Amino acid sequence: MPLPYSKQHHSKLVCYITKELMDTENPPQVLPNGYVYSTKALKEMAEKNNGKITCPRTGLVCNYSDLVKAYIS
């Protein structure tokens, strides 16, 4: 007797700052505090603030170079 197919869901990550989809064109980046935002949002923030990023949720300030690209599978 074959088993039924499971429902497959495809999650979509949306940036908290820009409200835009995070994908291969706009990949997610992880701040040192664990929060994730889009590359586009963080690059724009860094360009306006001398390479500094401020987490909108916690106020943590870090350098753009401190970010880590998130890999989603």
PDB file of N, H, CA, C and O in Angstrom:
ATOM      1  N   MET A   1       0.840  -1.170   0.000  1.00  0.00           N
ATOM      2  CA  MET A   1       0.000   0.000   0.000  1.00  0.00           C
ATOM      3  C   MET A   1       0.896   1.248   0.000  1.00  0.00           C
ATOM      4  O   MET A   1       1.703   1.430   0.912  1.00  0.00           O
ATOM      5  N   PRO A   2       0.757   2.098  -1.009  1.00  0.00           N
ATOM      6  CA  PRO A   2       1.591   3.306  -1.066  1.00  0.00           C
ATOM      7  C   PRO A   2       1.184   4.340  -0.024  1.00  0.00           C
ATOM      8  O   PRO A   2       0.008   4.484   0.311  1.00  0.00           O
ATOM      9  N   LEU A   3       2.167   5.039   0.469  1.00  0.00           N
ATOM     10  H   LEU A   3       3.122   4.922   0.197  1.00  0.00           H
ATOM     11  CA  LEU A   3       1.900   6.104   1.431  1.00  0.00           C
ATOM     12  C   LEU A   3       1.438   7.351   0.693  1.00  0.00           C
ATOM     13  O   LEU A   3       1.858   7.594  -0.438  1.00  0.00           O
ATOM     14  N   PRO A   4       0.574   8.145   1.325  1.00  0.00           N
ATOM     15  CA  PRO A   4       0.115   9.377   0.673  1.00  0.00           C
ATOM     16  C   PRO A   4       1.251  10.405   0.593  1.00  0.00           C
ATOM     17  O   PRO A   4       2.149  10.436   1.435  1.00  0.00           O
ATOM     18  N   TYR A   5       1.181  11.226  -0.423  1.00  0.00           N
ATOM     19  H   TYR A   5       0.452  11.200  -1.107  1.00  0.00           H
ATOM     20  CA  TYR A   5       2.170  12.301  -0.560  1.00  0.00           C
ATOM     21  C   TYR A   5       1.937  13.332   0.532  1.00  0.00           C
ATOM     22  O   TYR A   5       0.802  13.672   0.867  1.00  0.00           O
ATOM     23  N   SER A   6       3.021  13.807   1.065  1.00  0.00           N
ATOM     24  H   SER A   6       3.943  13.531   0.794  1.00  0.00           H
ATOM     25  CA  SER A   6       2.892  14.845   2.088  1.00  0.00           C
ATOM     26  C   SER A   6       2.662  16.187   1.400  1.00  0.00           C
ATOM     27  O   SER A   6       3.036  16.382   0.243  1.00  0.00           O
ATOM     28  N   LYS A   7       2.057  17.082   2.116  1.00  0.00           N
ATOM     29  H   LYS A   7       1.753  16.923   3.056  1.00  0.00           H
ATOM     30  CA  LYS A   7       1.872  18.429   1.582  1.00  0.00           C
ATOM     31  C   LYS A   7       3.229  19.113   1.598  1.00  0.00           C
ATOM     32  O   LYS A   7       3.964  19.051   2.584  1.00  0.00           O
ATOM     33  N   GLN A   8       3.538  19.747   0.516  1.00  0.00           N
ATOM     34  H   GLN A   8       2.941  19.797  -0.284  1.00  0.00           H
ATOM     35  CA  GLN A   8       4.805  20.462   0.453  1.00  0.00           C
ATOM     36  C   GLN A   8       4.530  21.953   0.486  1.00  0.00           C
ATOM     37  O   GLN A   8       3.728  22.469  -0.292  1.00  0.00           O
ATOM     38  N   HIS A   9       5.194  22.626   1.381  1.00  0.00           N
ATOM     39  H   HIS A   9       5.846  22.207   2.013  1.00  0.00           H
ATOM     40  CA  HIS A   9       5.039  24.068   1.513  1.00  0.00           C
ATOM     41  C   HIS A   9       6.344  24.739   1.127  1.00  0.00           C
ATOM     42  O   HIS A   9       7.427  24.242   1.437  1.00  0.00           O
ATOM     43  N   HIS A  10       6.235  25.837   0.468  1.00  0.00           N
ATOM     44  H   HIS A  10       5.355  26.240   0.217  1.00  0.00           H
ATOM     45  CA  HIS A  10       7.413  26.615   0.103  1.00  0.00           C
ATOM     46  C   HIS A  10       7.346  27.923   0.866  1.00  0.00           C
ATOM     47  O   HIS A  10       6.511  28.784   0.588  1.00  0.00           O
ATOM     48  N   SER A  11       8.234  28.054   1.825  1.00  0.00           N
ATOM     49  H   SER A  11       8.912  27.355   2.051  1.00  0.00           H
ATOM     50  CA  SER A  11       8.268  29.267   2.626  1.00  0.00           C
ATOM     51  C   SER A  11       8.891  30.397   1.827  1.00  0.00           C
ATOM     52  O   SER A  11       9.729  30.172   0.954  1.00  0.00           O
ATOM     53  N   LYS A  12       8.475  31.595   2.135  1.00  0.00           N
ATOM     54  H   LYS A  12       7.794  31.778   2.844  1.00  0.00           H
ATOM     55  CA  LYS A  12       9.059  32.784   1.524  1.00  0.00           C
ATOM     56  C   LYS A  12       9.528  33.682   2.645  1.00  0.00           C
ATOM     57  O   LYS A  12       8.791  33.942   3.596  1.00  0.00           O
ATOM     58  N   LEU A  13      10.748  34.154   2.532  1.00  0.00           N
ATOM     59  H   LEU A  13      11.347  33.943   1.759  1.00  0.00           H
ATOM     60  CA  LEU A  13      11.298  35.056   3.532  1.00  0.00           C
ATOM     61  C   LEU A  13      11.095  36.489   3.061  1.00  0.00           C
ATOM     62  O   LEU A  13      11.473  36.845   1.945  1.00  0.00           O
ATOM     63  N   VAL A  14      10.501  37.300   3.914  1.00  0.00           N
ATOM     64  H   VAL A  14      10.194  37.010   4.821  1.00  0.00           H
ATOM     65  CA  VAL A  14      10.254  38.697   3.596  1.00  0.00           C
ATOM     66  C   VAL A  14      11.043  39.551   4.579  1.00  0.00           C
ATOM     67  O   VAL A  14      11.010  39.318   5.787  1.00  0.00           O
ATOM     68  N   CYS A  15      11.749  40.536   4.051  1.00  0.00           N
ATOM     69  H   CYS A  15      11.776  40.726   3.070  1.00  0.00           H
ATOM     70  CA  CYS A  15      12.562  41.419   4.877  1.00  0.00           C
ATOM     71  C   CYS A  15      11.677  42.293   5.766  1.00  0.00           C
ATOM     72  O   CYS A  15      10.703  42.882   5.296  1.00  0.00           O
ATOM     73  N   TYR A  16      12.017  42.371   7.027  1.00  0.00           N
ATOM     74  H   TYR A  16      12.808  41.892   7.408  1.00  0.00           H
ATOM     75  CA  TYR A  16      11.299  43.182   8.009  1.00  0.00           C
ATOM     76  C   TYR A  16      11.395  44.673   7.668  1.00  0.00           C
ATOM     77  O   TYR A  16      10.469  45.437   7.942  1.00  0.00           O
ATOM     78  N   ILE A  17      12.515  45.080   7.073  1.00  0.00           N
ATOM     79  H   ILE A  17      13.267  44.459   6.851  1.00  0.00           H
ATOM     80  CA  ILE A  17      12.752  46.497   6.779  1.00  0.00           C
ATOM     81  C   ILE A  17      12.082  46.926   5.476  1.00  0.00           C
ATOM     82  O   ILE A  17      11.331  47.901   5.452  1.00  0.00           O
ATOM     83  N   THR A  18      12.354  46.198   4.395  1.00  0.00           N
ATOM     84  H   THR A  18      12.965  45.406   4.414  1.00  0.00           H
ATOM     85  CA  THR A  18      11.864  46.610   3.072  1.00  0.00           C
ATOM     86  C   THR A  18      10.536  45.985   2.693  1.00  0.00           C
ATOM     87  O   THR A  18       9.858  46.466   1.785  1.00  0.00           O
ATOM     88  N   LYS A  19      10.162  44.923   3.377  1.00  0.00           N
ATOM     89  H   LYS A  19      10.713  44.532   4.115  1.00  0.00           H
ATOM     90  CA  LYS A  19       8.953  44.149   3.061  1.00  0.00           C
ATOM     91  C   LYS A  19       9.060  43.465   1.700  1.00  0.00           C
ATOM     92  O   LYS A  19       8.051  43.089   1.103  1.00  0.00           O
ATOM     93  N   GLU A  20      10.289  43.307   1.217  1.00  0.00           N
ATOM     94  H   GLU A  20      11.109  43.612   1.702  1.00  0.00           H
ATOM     95  CA  GLU A  20      10.546  42.649  -0.060  1.00  0.00           C
ATOM     96  C   GLU A  20      11.015  41.222   0.168  1.00  0.00           C
ATOM     97  O   GLU A  20      11.544  40.885   1.227  1.00  0.00           O
ATOM     98  N   LEU A  21      10.812  40.395  -0.843  1.00  0.00           N
ATOM     99  H   LEU A  21      10.382  40.668  -1.703  1.00  0.00           H
ATOM    100  CA  LEU A  21      11.199  38.997  -0.796  1.00  0.00           C
ATOM    101  C   LEU A  21      12.719  38.868  -0.752  1.00  0.00           C
ATOM    102  O   LEU A  21      13.431  39.562  -1.478  1.00  0.00           O
ATOM    103  N   MET A  22      13.205  37.979   0.099  1.00  0.00           N
ATOM    104  H   MET A  22      12.627  37.415   0.688  1.00  0.00           H
ATOM    105  CA  MET A  22      14.622  37.654   0.130  1.00  0.00           C
ATOM    106  C   MET A  22      14.812  36.383  -0.687  1.00  0.00           C
ATOM    107  O   MET A  22      14.176  35.362  -0.423  1.00  0.00           O
ATOM    108  N   ASP A  23      15.688  36.452  -1.676  1.00  0.00           N
ATOM    109  H   ASP A  23      16.205  37.281  -1.891  1.00  0.00           H
ATOM    110  CA  ASP A  23      15.929  35.322  -2.571  1.00  0.00           C
ATOM    111  C   ASP A  23      17.374  35.382  -3.044  1.00  0.00           C
ATOM    112  O   ASP A  23      18.200  36.053  -2.425  1.00  0.00           O
ATOM    113  N   THR A  24      17.692  34.684  -4.138  1.00  0.00           N
ATOM    114  H   THR A  24      17.021  34.138  -4.641  1.00  0.00           H
ATOM    115  CA  THR A  24      19.074  34.680  -4.616  1.00  0.00           C
ATOM    116  C   THR A  24      19.521  36.053  -5.109  1.00  0.00           C
ATOM    117  O   THR A  24      20.715  36.354  -5.085  1.00  0.00           O
ATOM    118  N   GLU A  25      18.596  36.881  -5.550  1.00  0.00           N
ATOM    119  H   GLU A  25      17.627  36.637  -5.569  1.00  0.00           H
ATOM    120  CA  GLU A  25      18.920  38.228  -6.008  1.00  0.00           C
ATOM    121  C   GLU A  25      19.073  39.202  -4.835  1.00  0.00           C
ATOM    122  O   GLU A  25      19.757  40.218  -4.952  1.00  0.00           O
ATOM    123  N   ASN A  26      18.444  38.891  -3.726  1.00  0.00           N
ATOM    124  H   ASN A  26      17.888  38.065  -3.631  1.00  0.00           H
ATOM    125  CA  ASN A  26      18.447  39.744  -2.537  1.00  0.00           C
ATOM    126  C   ASN A  26      18.545  38.826  -1.313  1.00  0.00           C
ATOM    127  O   ASN A  26      17.586  38.688  -0.554  1.00  0.00           O
ATOM    128  N   PRO A  27      19.713  38.201  -1.131  1.00  0.00           N
ATOM    129  CA  PRO A  27      19.830  37.163  -0.103  1.00  0.00           C
ATOM    130  C   PRO A  27      19.746  37.689   1.333  1.00  0.00           C
ATOM    131  O   PRO A  27      20.061  38.848   1.603  1.00  0.00           O
ATOM    132  N   PRO A  28      19.320  36.820   2.240  1.00  0.00           N
ATOM    133  CA  PRO A  28      19.264  37.197   3.652  1.00  0.00           C
ATOM    134  C   PRO A  28      20.659  37.268   4.262  1.00  0.00           C
ATOM    135  O   PRO A  28      21.550  36.495   3.908  1.00  0.00           O
ATOM    136  N   GLN A  29      20.830  38.217   5.189  1.00  0.00           N
ATOM    137  H   GLN A  29      20.107  38.845   5.475  1.00  0.00           H
ATOM    138  CA  GLN A  29      22.077  38.390   5.928  1.00  0.00           C
ATOM    139  C   GLN A  29      21.748  38.323   7.418  1.00  0.00           C
ATOM    140  O   GLN A  29      20.700  38.798   7.855  1.00  0.00           O
ATOM    141  N   VAL A  30      22.647  37.731   8.181  1.00  0.00           N
ATOM    142  H   VAL A  30      23.498  37.345   7.826  1.00  0.00           H
ATOM    143  CA  VAL A  30      22.436  37.565   9.617  1.00  0.00           C
ATOM    144  C   VAL A  30      23.320  38.539  10.389  1.00  0.00           C
ATOM    145  O   VAL A  30      24.529  38.599  10.167  1.00  0.00           O
ATOM    146  N   LEU A  31      22.718  39.291  11.286  1.00  0.00           N
ATOM    147  H   LEU A  31      21.736  39.242  11.467  1.00  0.00           H
ATOM    148  CA  LEU A  31      23.454  40.196  12.167  1.00  0.00           C
ATOM    149  C   LEU A  31      24.035  39.383  13.335  1.00  0.00           C
ATOM    150  O   LEU A  31      23.576  38.270  13.592  1.00  0.00           O
ATOM    151  N   PRO A  32      25.033  39.920  14.040  1.00  0.00           N
ATOM    152  CA  PRO A  32      25.608  39.209  15.184  1.00  0.00           C
ATOM    153  C   PRO A  32      24.580  38.827  16.257  1.00  0.00           C
ATOM    154  O   PRO A  32      24.804  37.881  17.012  1.00  0.00           O
ATOM    155  N   ASN A  33      23.455  39.552  16.333  1.00  0.00           N
ATOM    156  H   ASN A  33      23.273  40.321  15.720  1.00  0.00           H
ATOM    157  CA  ASN A  33      22.431  39.231  17.327  1.00  0.00           C
ATOM    158  C   ASN A  33      21.436  38.178  16.836  1.00  0.00           C
ATOM    159  O   ASN A  33      20.510  37.818  17.563  1.00  0.00           O
ATOM    160  N   GLY A  34      21.620  37.681  15.605  1.00  0.00           N
ATOM    161  H   GLY A  34      22.372  37.974  15.015  1.00  0.00           H
ATOM    162  CA  GLY A  34      20.782  36.610  15.086  1.00  0.00           C
ATOM    163  C   GLY A  34      19.611  37.063  14.229  1.00  0.00           C
ATOM    164  O   GLY A  34      18.962  36.227  13.600  1.00  0.00           O
ATOM    165  N   TYR A  35      19.323  38.345  14.183  1.00  0.00           N
ATOM    166  H   TYR A  35      19.850  39.024  14.694  1.00  0.00           H
ATOM    167  CA  TYR A  35      18.228  38.827  13.339  1.00  0.00           C
ATOM    168  C   TYR A  35      18.657  38.817  11.881  1.00  0.00           C
ATOM    169  O   TYR A  35      19.830  39.015  11.563  1.00  0.00           O
ATOM    170  N   VAL A  36      17.694  38.585  11.002  1.00  0.00           N
ATOM    171  H   VAL A  36      16.741  38.424  11.260  1.00  0.00           H
ATOM    172  CA  VAL A  36      17.956  38.421   9.573  1.00  0.00           C
ATOM    173  C   VAL A  36      17.209  39.489   8.785  1.00  0.00           C
ATOM    174  O   VAL A  36      16.018  39.720   8.997  1.00  0.00           O
ATOM    175  N   TYR A  37      17.930  40.138   7.870  1.00  0.00           N
ATOM    176  H   TYR A  37      18.897  39.950   7.698  1.00  0.00           H
ATOM    177  CA  TYR A  37      17.352  41.158   7.000  1.00  0.00           C
ATOM    178  C   TYR A  37      17.931  40.971   5.594  1.00  0.00           C
ATOM    179  O   TYR A  37      18.898  40.232   5.409  1.00  0.00           O
ATOM    180  N   SER A  38      17.346  41.633   4.624  1.00  0.00           N
ATOM    181  H   SER A  38      16.561  42.234   4.774  1.00  0.00           H
ATOM    182  CA  SER A  38      17.805  41.485   3.242  1.00  0.00           C
ATOM    183  C   SER A  38      19.100  42.248   2.992  1.00  0.00           C
ATOM    184  O   SER A  38      19.387  43.258   3.635  1.00  0.00           O
ATOM    185  N   THR A  39      19.862  41.740   2.048  1.00  0.00           N
ATOM    186  H   THR A  39      19.628  40.920   1.525  1.00  0.00           H
ATOM    187  CA  THR A  39      21.100  42.403   1.650  1.00  0.00           C
ATOM    188  C   THR A  39      20.813  43.826   1.186  1.00  0.00           C
ATOM    189  O   THR A  39      21.541  44.757   1.530  1.00  0.00           O
ATOM    190  N   LYS A  40      19.757  43.990   0.410  1.00  0.00           N
ATOM    191  H   LYS A  40      19.164  43.234   0.131  1.00  0.00           H
ATOM    192  CA  LYS A  40      19.409  45.319  -0.109  1.00  0.00           C
ATOM    193  C   LYS A  40      19.209  46.315   1.036  1.00  0.00           C
ATOM    194  O   LYS A  40      19.765  47.413   1.000  1.00  0.00           O
ATOM    195  N   ALA A  41      18.439  45.952   2.028  1.00  0.00           N
ATOM    196  H   ALA A  41      17.987  45.061   2.057  1.00  0.00           H
ATOM    197  CA  ALA A  41      18.156  46.846   3.156  1.00  0.00           C
ATOM    198  C   ALA A  41      19.427  47.189   3.920  1.00  0.00           C
ATOM    199  O   ALA A  41      19.648  48.343   4.290  1.00  0.00           O
ATOM    200  N   LEU A  42      20.257  46.187   4.154  1.00  0.00           N
ATOM    201  H   LEU A  42      20.078  45.250   3.854  1.00  0.00           H
ATOM    202  CA  LEU A  42      21.459  46.401   4.948  1.00  0.00           C
ATOM    203  C   LEU A  42      22.531  47.183   4.190  1.00  0.00           C
ATOM    204  O   LEU A  42      23.260  47.977   4.785  1.00  0.00           O
ATOM    205  N   LYS A  43      22.625  46.960   2.879  1.00  0.00           N
ATOM    206  H   LYS A  43      22.033  46.315   2.396  1.00  0.00           H
ATOM    207  CA  LYS A  43      23.574  47.742   2.076  1.00  0.00           C
ATOM    208  C   LYS A  43      23.184  49.211   2.071  1.00  0.00           C
ATOM    209  O   LYS A  43      24.032  50.088   2.233  1.00  0.00           O
ATOM    210  N   GLU A  44      21.896  49.473   1.884  1.00  0.00           N
ATOM    211  H   GLU A  44      21.207  48.760   1.752  1.00  0.00           H
ATOM    212  CA  GLU A  44      21.419  50.862   1.881  1.00  0.00           C
ATOM    213  C   GLU A  44      21.697  51.532   3.226  1.00  0.00           C
ATOM    214  O   GLU A  44      22.114  52.690   3.273  1.00  0.00           O
ATOM    215  N   MET A  45      21.466  50.805   4.314  1.00  0.00           N
ATOM    216  H   MET A  45      21.127  49.865   4.276  1.00  0.00           H
ATOM    217  CA  MET A  45      21.712  51.346   5.644  1.00  0.00           C
ATOM    218  C   MET A  45      23.202  51.641   5.837  1.00  0.00           C
ATOM    219  O   MET A  45      23.571  52.691   6.364  1.00  0.00           O
ATOM    220  N   ALA A  46      24.050  50.707   5.408  1.00  0.00           N
ATOM    221  H   ALA A  46      23.750  49.854   4.980  1.00  0.00           H
ATOM    222  CA  ALA A  46      25.496  50.873   5.561  1.00  0.00           C
ATOM    223  C   ALA A  46      26.005  52.061   4.744  1.00  0.00           C
ATOM    224  O   ALA A  46      26.871  52.808   5.201  1.00  0.00           O
ATOM    225  N   GLU A  47      25.473  52.231   3.550  1.00  0.00           N
ATOM    226  H   GLU A  47      24.770  51.624   3.179  1.00  0.00           H
ATOM    227  CA  GLU A  47      25.898  53.338   2.689  1.00  0.00           C
ATOM    228  C   GLU A  47      25.551  54.696   3.310  1.00  0.00           C
ATOM    229  O   GLU A  47      26.284  55.669   3.132  1.00  0.00           O
ATOM    230  N   LYS A  48      24.450  54.756   4.026  1.00  0.00           N
ATOM    231  H   LYS A  48      23.854  53.966   4.171  1.00  0.00           H
ATOM    232  CA  LYS A  48      24.014  56.007   4.647  1.00  0.00           C
ATOM    233  C   LYS A  48      24.705  56.271   5.992  1.00  0.00           C
ATOM    234  O   LYS A  48      24.686  57.396   6.491  1.00  0.00           O
ATOM    235  N   ASN A  49      25.314  55.233   6.577  1.00  0.00           N
ATOM    236  H   ASN A  49      25.330  54.318   6.172  1.00  0.00           H
ATOM    237  CA  ASN A  49      25.851  55.341   7.936  1.00  0.00           C
ATOM    238  C   ASN A  49      27.317  54.930   8.056  1.00  0.00           C
ATOM    239  O   ASN A  49      27.716  54.329   9.054  1.00  0.00           O
ATOM    240  N   ASN A  50      28.113  55.252   7.046  1.00  0.00           N
ATOM    241  H   ASN A  50      27.788  55.740   6.236  1.00  0.00           H
ATOM    242  CA  ASN A  50      29.553  54.976   7.130  1.00  0.00           C
ATOM    243  C   ASN A  50      29.882  53.507   7.392  1.00  0.00           C
ATOM    244  O   ASN A  50      30.805  53.203   8.147  1.00  0.00           O
ATOM    245  N   GLY A  51      29.137  52.601   6.775  1.00  0.00           N
ATOM    246  H   GLY A  51      28.387  52.847   6.161  1.00  0.00           H
ATOM    247  CA  GLY A  51      29.404  51.170   6.935  1.00  0.00           C
ATOM    248  C   GLY A  51      28.806  50.547   8.185  1.00  0.00           C
ATOM    249  O   GLY A  51      29.055  49.377   8.474  1.00  0.00           O
ATOM    250  N   LYS A  52      28.023  51.313   8.925  1.00  0.00           N
ATOM    251  H   LYS A  52      27.821  52.263   8.690  1.00  0.00           H
ATOM    252  CA  LYS A  52      27.413  50.808  10.169  1.00  0.00           C
ATOM    253  C   LYS A  52      25.971  50.360   9.912  1.00  0.00           C
ATOM    254  O   LYS A  52      25.244  50.958   9.118  1.00  0.00           O
ATOM    255  N   ILE A  53      25.591  49.310  10.598  1.00  0.00           N
ATOM    256  H   ILE A  53      26.181  48.824  11.243  1.00  0.00           H
ATOM    257  CA  ILE A  53      24.241  48.762  10.554  1.00  0.00           C
ATOM    258  C   ILE A  53      23.652  48.884  11.949  1.00  0.00           C
ATOM    259  O   ILE A  53      24.323  48.587  12.938  1.00  0.00           O
ATOM    260  N   THR A  54      22.400  49.319  12.034  1.00  0.00           N
ATOM    261  H   THR A  54      21.855  49.560  11.232  1.00  0.00           H
ATOM    262  CA  THR A  54      21.695  49.360  13.315  1.00  0.00           C
ATOM    263  C   THR A  54      20.471  48.456  13.204  1.00  0.00           C
ATOM    264  O   THR A  54      19.609  48.674  12.352  1.00  0.00           O
ATOM    265  N   CYS A  55      20.397  47.454  14.056  1.00  0.00           N
ATOM    266  H   CYS A  55      21.097  47.277  14.748  1.00  0.00           H
ATOM    267  CA  CYS A  55      19.257  46.536  14.044  1.00  0.00           C
ATOM    268  C   CYS A  55      18.001  47.305  14.460  1.00  0.00           C
ATOM    269  O   CYS A  55      17.975  47.900  15.537  1.00  0.00           O
ATOM    270  N   PRO A  56      16.957  47.301  13.618  1.00  0.00           N
ATOM    271  CA  PRO A  56      15.746  48.042  13.968  1.00  0.00           C
ATOM    272  C   PRO A  56      14.966  47.440  15.137  1.00  0.00           C
ATOM    273  O   PRO A  56      14.113  48.105  15.725  1.00  0.00           O
ATOM    274  N   ARG A  57      15.253  46.207  15.468  1.00  0.00           N
ATOM    275  H   ARG A  57      15.946  45.667  14.991  1.00  0.00           H
ATOM    276  CA  ARG A  57      14.525  45.560  16.562  1.00  0.00           C
ATOM    277  C   ARG A  57      15.218  45.705  17.908  1.00  0.00           C
ATOM    278  O   ARG A  57      14.553  45.820  18.937  1.00  0.00           O
ATOM    279  N   THR A  58      16.558  45.702  17.911  1.00  0.00           N
ATOM    280  H   THR A  58      17.098  45.608  17.074  1.00  0.00           H
ATOM    281  CA  THR A  58      17.273  45.717  19.195  1.00  0.00           C
ATOM    282  C   THR A  58      18.172  46.937  19.389  1.00  0.00           C
ATOM    283  O   THR A  58      18.596  47.225  20.508  1.00  0.00           O
ATOM    284  N   GLY A  59      18.462  47.656  18.300  1.00  0.00           N
ATOM    285  H   GLY A  59      18.118  47.422  17.391  1.00  0.00           H
ATOM    286  CA  GLY A  59      19.348  48.804  18.407  1.00  0.00           C
ATOM    287  C   GLY A  59      20.829  48.460  18.350  1.00  0.00           C
ATOM    288  O   GLY A  59      21.673  49.352  18.441  1.00  0.00           O
ATOM    289  N   LEU A  60      21.156  47.189  18.203  1.00  0.00           N
ATOM    290  H   LEU A  60      20.471  46.464  18.129  1.00  0.00           H
ATOM    291  CA  LEU A  60      22.554  46.769  18.089  1.00  0.00           C
ATOM    292  C   LEU A  60      23.201  47.474  16.903  1.00  0.00           C
ATOM    293  O   LEU A  60      22.622  47.528  15.819  1.00  0.00           O
ATOM    294  N   VAL A  61      24.392  48.009  17.105  1.00  0.00           N
ATOM    295  H   VAL A  61      24.863  47.965  17.986  1.00  0.00           H
ATOM    296  CA  VAL A  61      25.145  48.634  16.021  1.00  0.00           C
ATOM    297  C   VAL A  61      26.336  47.730  15.696  1.00  0.00           C
ATOM    298  O   VAL A  61      27.069  47.312  16.593  1.00  0.00           O
ATOM    299  N   CYS A  62      26.523  47.433  14.409  1.00  0.00           N
ATOM    300  H   CYS A  62      25.928  47.772  13.681  1.00  0.00           H
ATOM    301  CA  CYS A  62      27.650  46.607  13.982  1.00  0.00           C
ATOM    302  C   CYS A  62      28.131  47.106  12.620  1.00  0.00           C
ATOM    303  O   CYS A  62      27.485  47.944  11.992  1.00  0.00           O
ATOM    304  N   ASN A  63      29.255  46.590  12.181  1.00  0.00           N
ATOM    305  H   ASN A  63      29.780  45.909  12.691  1.00  0.00           H
ATOM    306  CA  ASN A  63      29.796  46.921  10.873  1.00  0.00           C
ATOM    307  C   ASN A  63      29.187  46.007   9.818  1.00  0.00           C
ATOM    308  O   ASN A  63      28.817  44.867  10.098  1.00  0.00           O
ATOM    309  N   TYR A  64      29.092  46.530   8.602  1.00  0.00           N
ATOM    310  H   TYR A  64      29.392  47.456   8.374  1.00  0.00           H
ATOM    311  CA  TYR A  64      28.570  45.710   7.504  1.00  0.00           C
ATOM    312  C   TYR A  64      29.413  44.446   7.348  1.00  0.00           C
ATOM    313  O   TYR A  64      28.889  43.388   7.000  1.00  0.00           O
ATOM    314  N   SER A  65      30.703  44.553   7.601  1.00  0.00           N
ATOM    315  H   SER A  65      31.129  45.413   7.883  1.00  0.00           H
ATOM    316  CA  SER A  65      31.612  43.405   7.476  1.00  0.00           C
ATOM    317  C   SER A  65      31.337  42.311   8.512  1.00  0.00           C
ATOM    318  O   SER A  65      31.827  41.191   8.365  1.00  0.00           O
ATOM    319  N   ASP A  66      30.557  42.621   9.561  1.00  0.00           N
ATOM    320  H   ASP A  66      30.158  43.531   9.680  1.00  0.00           H
ATOM    321  CA  ASP A  66      30.226  41.632  10.593  1.00  0.00           C
ATOM    322  C   ASP A  66      29.077  40.709  10.176  1.00  0.00           C
ATOM    323  O   ASP A  66      28.810  39.711  10.846  1.00  0.00           O
ATOM    324  N   LEU A  67      28.401  41.037   9.079  1.00  0.00           N
ATOM    325  H   LEU A  67      28.617  41.848   8.535  1.00  0.00           H
ATOM    326  CA  LEU A  67      27.240  40.256   8.654  1.00  0.00           C
ATOM    327  C   LEU A  67      27.669  38.932   8.041  1.00  0.00           C
ATOM    328  O   LEU A  67      28.766  38.803   7.499  1.00  0.00           O
ATOM    329  N   VAL A  68      26.778  37.953   8.141  1.00  0.00           N
ATOM    330  H   VAL A  68      25.887  38.058   8.581  1.00  0.00           H
ATOM    331  CA  VAL A  68      27.019  36.633   7.573  1.00  0.00           C
ATOM    332  C   VAL A  68      25.852  36.297   6.652  1.00  0.00           C
ATOM    333  O   VAL A  68      24.690  36.466   7.019  1.00  0.00           O
ATOM    334  N   LYS A  69      26.173  35.822   5.455  1.00  0.00           N
ATOM    335  H   LYS A  69      27.117  35.684   5.156  1.00  0.00           H
ATOM    336  CA  LYS A  69      25.132  35.432   4.510  1.00  0.00           C
ATOM    337  C   LYS A  69      24.432  34.173   5.026  1.00  0.00           C
ATOM    338  O   LYS A  69      25.080  33.217   5.452  1.00  0.00           O
ATOM    339  N   ALA A  70      23.108  34.191   4.980  1.00  0.00           N
ATOM    340  H   ALA A  70      22.581  34.967   4.634  1.00  0.00           H
ATOM    341  CA  ALA A  70      22.324  33.027   5.414  1.00  0.00           C
ATOM    342  C   ALA A  70      22.053  32.129   4.210  1.00  0.00           C
ATOM    343  O   ALA A  70      21.736  32.619   3.126  1.00  0.00           O
ATOM    344  N   TYR A  71      22.176  30.845   4.397  1.00  0.00           N
ATOM    345  H   TYR A  71      22.434  30.448   5.277  1.00  0.00           H
ATOM    346  CA  TYR A  71      21.886  29.871   3.346  1.00  0.00           C
ATOM    347  C   TYR A  71      20.649  29.097   3.754  1.00  0.00           C
ATOM    348  O   TYR A  71      20.623  28.447   4.799  1.00  0.00           O
ATOM    349  N   ILE A  72      19.636  29.173   2.929  1.00  0.00           N
ATOM    350  H   ILE A  72      19.657  29.701   2.080  1.00  0.00           H
ATOM    351  CA  ILE A  72      18.362  28.511   3.209  1.00  0.00           C
ATOM    352  C   ILE A  72      18.189  27.347   2.249  1.00  0.00           C
ATOM    353  O   ILE A  72      18.385  27.490   1.042  1.00  0.00           O
ATOM    354  N   SER A  73      17.821  26.201   2.789  1.00  0.00           N
ATOM    355  H   SER A  73      17.662  26.085   3.769  1.00  0.00           H
ATOM    356  CA  SER A  73      17.607  25.051   1.900  1.00  0.00           C
ATOM    357  C   SER A  73      16.180  24.564   2.007  1.00  0.00           C
ATOM    358  O   SER A  73      15.804  23.603   1.335  1.00  0.00           O
TER     359      SER A  73
END
